[in-house]
Amino acid sequence: MDQTRSKACMLRYGDTEICIDPSESVLHLLGKKYTMLIISVLGNGSTRQNFNDIRSSIPGISSTILSRRIKDLIDSGLVERRSGQITTYALTEKGMNVRNSLMPLLQYISVLDRNGD
């Protein structure tokens, strides 16, 4: 990695420095439309969700986009698919950790929105 790239990827947090490059693919996925909503739907439920349950919980999402996002989330290890009589989806432990890590940021953004900042 060149020196300029090295500086750009480093994030300082307290006494530590973290290179964000390893998380780039997950950050890219989280930035795609509907990804956070899918994570929210799967993380809010106490039971596994089937495709139609997820789709009906997210207004405006097409079946095609939902299929793509679920595949991407499975490929990244954030969601698991279980086949049976009905195929269901759930967040993996990694997916729950990502969701829980994002909650403070999402709460802060919610406060900013309410305050008009």
MODELLER restraints for C-alpha pairs under 7 A, 6 or more apart:
rsr = mdl.restraints
at = mdl.atoms
rsr.add(forms.Gaussian(group=physical.xy_distance, feature=features.Distance(at['CA:9:A'], at['CA:19:A']), mean=5.15, stdev=0.5))
rsr.add(forms.Gaussian(group=physical.xy_distance, feature=features.Distance(at['CA:9:A'], at['CA:20:A']), mean=5.35, stdev=0.5))
rsr.add(forms.Gaussian(group=physical.xy_distance, feature=features.Distance(at['CA:9:A'], at['CA:21:A']), mean=6.03, stdev=0.5))
rsr.add(forms.Gaussian(group=physical.xy_distance, feature=features.Distance(at['CA:10:A'], at['CA:17:A']), mean=6.16, stdev=0.5))
rsr.add(forms.Gaussian(group=physical.xy_distance, feature=features.Distance(at['CA:10:A'], at['CA:18:A']), mean=5.48, stdev=0.5))
rsr.add(forms.Gaussian(group=physical.xy_distance, feature=features.Distance(at['CA:10:A'], at['CA:19:A']), mean=4.46, stdev=0.5))
rsr.add(forms.Gaussian(group=physical.xy_distance, feature=features.Distance(at['CA:10:A'], at['CA:20:A']), mean=6.34, stdev=0.5))
rsr.add(forms.Gaussian(group=physical.xy_distance, feature=features.Distance(at['CA:11:A'], at['CA:17:A']), mean=5.50, stdev=0.5))
rsr.add(forms.Gaussian(group=physical.xy_distance, feature=features.Distance(at['CA:11:A'], at['CA:18:A']), mean=5.08, stdev=0.5))
rsr.add(forms.Gaussian(group=physical.xy_distance, feature=features.Distance(at['CA:11:A'], at['CA:19:A']), mean=6.15, stdev=0.5))
rsr.add(forms.Gaussian(group=physical.xy_distance, feature=features.Distance(at['CA:11:A'], at['CA:20:A']), mean=6.88, stdev=0.5))
rsr.add(forms.Gaussian(group=physical.xy_distance, feature=features.Distance(at['CA:12:A'], at['CA:18:A']), mean=6.35, stdev=0.5))
rsr.add(forms.Gaussian(group=physical.xy_distance, feature=features.Distance(at['CA:29:A'], at['CA:35:A']), mean=6.95, stdev=0.5))
rsr.add(forms.Gaussian(group=physical.xy_distance, feature=features.Distance(at['CA:30:A'], at['CA:36:A']), mean=6.11, stdev=0.5))
rsr.add(forms.Gaussian(group=physical.xy_distance, feature=features.Distance(at['CA:35:A'], at['CA:69:A']), mean=6.32, stdev=0.5))
rsr.add(forms.Gaussian(group=physical.xy_distance, feature=features.Distance(at['CA:39:A'], at['CA:99:A']), mean=6.97, stdev=0.5))
rsr.add(forms.Gaussian(group=physical.xy_distance, feature=features.Distance(at['CA:41:A'], at['CA:54:A']), mean=6.63, stdev=0.5))
rsr.add(forms.Gaussian(group=physical.xy_distance, feature=features.Distance(at['CA:42:A'], at['CA:49:A']), mean=6.79, stdev=0.5))
rsr.add(forms.Gaussian(group=physical.xy_distance, feature=features.Distance(at['CA:42:A'], at['CA:90:A']), mean=5.73, stdev=0.5))
rsr.add(forms.Gaussian(group=physical.xy_distance, feature=features.Distance(at['CA:42:A'], at['CA:91:A']), mean=6.13, stdev=0.5))
rsr.add(forms.Gaussian(group=physical.xy_distance, feature=features.Distance(at['CA:43:A'], at['CA:91:A']), mean=6.51, stdev=0.5))
rsr.add(forms.Gaussian(group=physical.xy_distance, feature=features.Distance(at['CA:43:A'], at['CA:96:A']), mean=6.80, stdev=0.5))
rsr.add(forms.Gaussian(group=physical.xy_distance, feature=features.Distance(at['CA:48:A'], at['CA:88:A']), mean=5.79, stdev=0.5))
rsr.add(forms.Gaussian(group=physical.xy_distance, feature=features.Distance(at['CA:48:A'], at['CA:89:A']), mean=5.54, stdev=0.5))
rsr.add(forms.Gaussian(group=physical.xy_distance, feature=features.Distance(at['CA:48:A'], at['CA:90:A']), mean=5.20, stdev=0.5))
rsr.add(forms.Gaussian(group=physical.xy_distance, feature=features.Distance(at['CA:49:A'], at['CA:88:A']), mean=5.20, stdev=0.5))
rsr.add(forms.Gaussian(group=physical.xy_distance, feature=features.Distance(at['CA:49:A'], at['CA:89:A']), mean=5.30, stdev=0.5))
rsr.add(forms.Gaussian(group=physical.xy_distance, feature=features.Distance(at['CA:49:A'], at['CA:90:A']), mean=6.59, stdev=0.5))
rsr.add(forms.Gaussian(group=physical.xy_distance, feature=features.Distance(at['CA:50:A'], at['CA:87:A']), mean=5.99, stdev=0.5))
rsr.add(forms.Gaussian(group=physical.xy_distance, feature=features.Distance(at['CA:50:A'], at['CA:88:A']), mean=4.30, stdev=0.5))
rsr.add(forms.Gaussian(group=physical.xy_distance, feature=features.Distance(at['CA:50:A'], at['CA:89:A']), mean=6.07, stdev=0.5))
rsr.add(forms.Gaussian(group=physical.xy_distance, feature=features.Distance(at['CA:51:A'], at['CA:88:A']), mean=6.89, stdev=0.5))
rsr.add(forms.Gaussian(group=physical.xy_distance, feature=features.Distance(at['CA:55:A'], at['CA:61:A']), mean=6.65, stdev=0.5))
rsr.add(forms.Gaussian(group=physical.xy_distance, feature=features.Distance(at['CA:73:A'], at['CA:79:A']), mean=5.38, stdev=0.5))
rsr.add(forms.Gaussian(group=physical.xy_distance, feature=features.Distance(at['CA:74:A'], at['CA:80:A']), mean=5.71, stdev=0.5))
rsr.add(forms.Gaussian(group=physical.xy_distance, feature=features.Distance(at['CA:77:A'], at['CA:92:A']), mean=6.99, stdev=0.5))
rsr.add(forms.Gaussian(group=physical.xy_distance, feature=features.Distance(at['CA:77:A'], at['CA:94:A']), mean=6.85, stdev=0.5))
rsr.add(forms.Gaussian(group=physical.xy_distance, feature=features.Distance(at['CA:78:A'], at['CA:91:A']), mean=5.79, stdev=0.5))
rsr.add(forms.Gaussian(group=physical.xy_distance, feature=features.Distance(at['CA:78:A'], at['CA:92:A']), mean=5.38, stdev=0.5))
rsr.add(forms.Gaussian(group=physical.xy_distance, feature=features.Distance(at['CA:78:A'], at['CA:94:A']), mean=5.58, stdev=0.5))
rsr.add(forms.Gaussian(group=physical.xy_distance, feature=features.Distance(at['CA:78:A'], at['CA:95:A']), mean=3.92, stdev=0.5))
rsr.add(forms.Gaussian(group=physical.xy_distance, feature=features.Distance(at['CA:79:A'], at['CA:89:A']), mean=6.66, stdev=0.5))
rsr.add(forms.Gaussian(group=physical.xy_distance, feature=features.Distance(at['CA:79:A'], at['CA:90:A']), mean=5.58, stdev=0.5))
rsr.add(forms.Gaussian(group=physical.xy_distance, feature=features.Distance(at['CA:79:A'], at['CA:91:A']), mean=4.36, stdev=0.5))
rsr.add(forms.Gaussian(group=physical.xy_distance, feature=features.Distance(at['CA:79:A'], at['CA:92:A']), mean=5.17, stdev=0.5))
rsr.add(forms.Gaussian(group=physical.xy_distance, feature=features.Distance(at['CA:79:A'], at['CA:95:A']), mean=6.21, stdev=0.5))
rsr.add(forms.Gaussian(group=physical.xy_distance, feature=features.Distance(at['CA:80:A'], at['CA:89:A']), mean=5.66, stdev=0.5))
rsr.add(forms.Gaussian(group=physical.xy_distance, feature=features.Distance(at['CA:80:A'], at['CA:90:A']), mean=5.56, stdev=0.5))
rsr.add(forms.Gaussian(group=physical.xy_distance, feature=features.Distance(at['CA:80:A'], at['CA:91:A']), mean=6.20, stdev=0.5))
rsr.add(forms.Gaussian(group=physical.xy_distance, feature=features.Distance(at['CA:80:A'], at['CA:92:A']), mean=5.95, stdev=0.5))
rsr.add(forms.Gaussian(group=physical.xy_distance, feature=features.Distance(at['CA:81:A'], at['CA:87:A']), mean=6.92, stdev=0.5))
rsr.add(forms.Gaussian(group=physical.xy_distance, feature=features.Distance(at['CA:81:A'], at['CA:88:A']), mean=5.84, stdev=0.5))
rsr.add(forms.Gaussian(group=physical.xy_distance, feature=features.Distance(at['CA:81:A'], at['CA:89:A']), mean=4.72, stdev=0.5))
rsr.add(forms.Gaussian(group=physical.xy_distance, feature=features.Distance(at['CA:81:A'], at['CA:90:A']), mean=6.90, stdev=0.5))
rsr.add(forms.Gaussian(group=physical.xy_distance, feature=features.Distance(at['CA:82:A'], at['CA:88:A']), mean=5.27, stdev=0.5))
rsr.add(forms.Gaussian(group=physical.xy_distance, feature=features.Distance(at['CA:82:A'], at['CA:89:A']), mean=6.27, stdev=0.5))
